Amino acid sequence: MHSTPPRRHLRRLPLAAALIAALCAAQPSAHAGRPLAVDDAGVDEVGHGHVEVWWEGLRGQRGTFYAAPAFTPIDGLELGALLARDVGERHTLQGVQAKWLWSPAETDGCNAASTAGVTHRRQAQGHSGGSAVALNLIGTCAAPWGVANANLGALRERAQPWRATWGVSLERSWGAITPHVEAFGVQHSGPTFQAGARYEWAPGRQIDATVGRQQGRTLLSVGFALGF
């Protein structure tokens, strides 16, 4: 796992925070991976995958636990799933997603990818909380100074109009530690600004944390990722 393609570092599904925002009234975003919320235009090597587990929430609240496995069965295509549990509201979120590359990942240059996913929310006592569809266009440019990622997408909840999602991020590696800064949001909602870092203590093993601000509130996350 490295900060530049073709062997990308582990990332959260782009569904996660954008759909938690829409379905669980958490922070809006155009989400993706650990620890970044903004996705990159890369997938794991064929026959490989990863599992990400993390907690995320506003300071002083119980927050939400996430688990997101992903696997690359053929070149340039990643299939993923999402399971999330809001501890305070006792909502459960389930989702699936496909991600495909438009062009080969570059170690020095730019490439693009797309994602499409659907998520369903289940409330306490088994009541349906609705579903949502998310689409995302992703661009990544890698250079000696670091990596820049940009996302532009759309999110639609059941019986609601489409809303635009967006995100930009910058990251740079110093050995096993890679810090980042980013901004992301959903149309008609305030943007989130976030900073964090990941630490890869062994190949395919990382821990990470972030802190962010959204409309005057502090957002925290901590998690780990395992490659296979």
N, C-alpha and C positions, 0 to 999 in steps of 0.2 A: 504494500500500500504506500503510495507516494502522493505528493501534492499535484503532480502533473500526470496526464495521460501517458501511455495507454493503461497502466495499472493504477486506477484511481483509488483514493482513500474511501473508506466507507461513508455512506451518506444516507440520511433519512429519506423516506419516500416523499415526493412532492405533495402527495395528498394530505399528509399529516396535519400541519398547522392550518392550512387553508380551509380544510373541512372541519377541523375542530373549531375554527373561528366561526364558520357558518352554522354548524350544527350544535355546538356546545357553548357558544357565546364567549369563547376565549379570544386571545389576540388574533387579529387578522394577519395573514401572510400569504406568500406564494411558495409554500414550503417544499423542502427537500430533505437534506441529509445531515447526519451527525458529523460535526455539530452545527454545520451551516443550515440555514433555512432556505438558501438559494441553491438550486440544483446545478450540477455540472453536466457537460455533454460527454459523459463517459460511462461505460459499464464494465463489469468484471470480465475476466477472460472466460472463454467458452468452457463449460463444465465446472465453473467456480461460482461462489456466491458469498453471502454474508448475512449475519443476523445482528440487528441493532436493538438495544433495549435502553430506554431512558425515561426520566421523569422531567416534567415541565410544568411550570405554573407561576402565577403571580405571587409575589412575596406576601407571606402571611396566609396564603390559602393552601388547601391540600393538593391541588394540582391534578395532573393526569399522568398515568403510566402508559408507555407505548412499547410495543414489540413489532418489529418489521423485518421479516426475512425476505431475501431476494436471491434469484438464481438466473444465470445466463445460459440457456439451453443451446442457442446457436449464435453465431458471430453477429454482434451488434444489436442483440435483442435481450432485454432483461425483464423478467417477470417477478412481480413482488406482491406482498400482502401486508396488511396493517391490522393490528388489534390494539385498541386503546380503551382505557378505563378511567373515567372521571371519578375520582375518589369522593369528592364532595357531593356532586349531583347524582352519582351512581348511574351514569350513562355509559353504555358500551358502544364503541365505534368499530366497524369491520369494513375493510376495503381491499380492493385488488387494483393492480396497475400494470401497464405495459410501457416500456421505454425502449425506443429504437434510435440508433445513430443514423444521421444523414450522411456522414462522412467519417472516415477513420479518425480516431483520436490522435492528436499530435503532441509531441513533447516540446515543440517549439513552433507555434502557429495556432490557427483557429479551426474549430469544427463546431458542428451543430447536432442537435438531437430534439426529439419530441417525446412527450408522455401523454397518456390518456388513462384515466382511472375513475372508478365509481366507489362510493362509500355509503354505508347504511348505518344509521344511528338507532340504537334500541335503548329506551328509557327504563326506569325501574318498573318492576312488575311485568316486564316483557312487552310493554307498549311500544309501538313503532314511533320513532322520532323523525322519520323522513329520510330521504337519500339525497345525494348530490353527485354531480359529474364534474370533473376537473380536466382541462386540457392545458398543455404548457409547451411553449417553444423555448429552447435552451441554446445559448451560445457560450462557448468557452474559448479564451485565448490564453495560451501559456507562453511565458518568456522567462529569461534569466532572473528578472526582478520579482516574479511571482505569477499568480494566476488570477484572471478576471472572469467572472461569470455573470450572465444576464439572463433573466427569465421574463417572458411575457405570455400571459395565459388568460383563461376564462373559467369561471366557476358558476354552476347553476344548481340551485336547490330546487326540489320538486315544487311546482306551481309558482316559481319565482323567476324573474328575468335574469339573464346572464349578467355577471359582474366581472370586470377585468381584474386580473392579478398581475403583480410585477415584482421584480427583485433584482438587486445588483450586489455583488460582493467582490472583495479583494482578499487574497490570502498569500502568505509567503512562508516557506519552511526554513527553519533553522535546526538542522539535524532531525531529531525525533520529535521536535515540537513545531507545530504549525498554527500561528495565530491568524485571526481573520477579523474583518469588519464588514458589515452589510446593512442594507436597508431593504424593506419589503412591505407590501401592503395589498389590500383589497379595495376596489372601488367603493366610494362612499364611506370609507373608514380611515382613521388616522394611520400614518405609517409607523412601523416599528424599526428602531435602530438598535443594533445588537453587535456585541463583540465577544470573542471567545477564543478558545484554543483546544487543540487535541494533542495528545501525547501517545505515540506508538512505542510501547515498551518492548514489543516483539513483533516479528512479521505477522500481519493479520490480526493484531491485538491492539486495541486503542481504548483510552478513556478520554473524556472530553467534558467541557463545561462552557456555559455562556451566561452573559448577563445583558439585558436589554431594557429599553424604555419604550412604552407605547401609551400615548395620551396621558402622561404623567404617572404611569404605573410601572413598577419594576418587574421584569419578567426574568425568571431563572430557569436553568436546565442543567442536568448532569446525566451522563450516560456512559455506555461502553459499547463496543462493536467487536465482533469476532468474524474473521473470514474463514472460509472452508473451500 
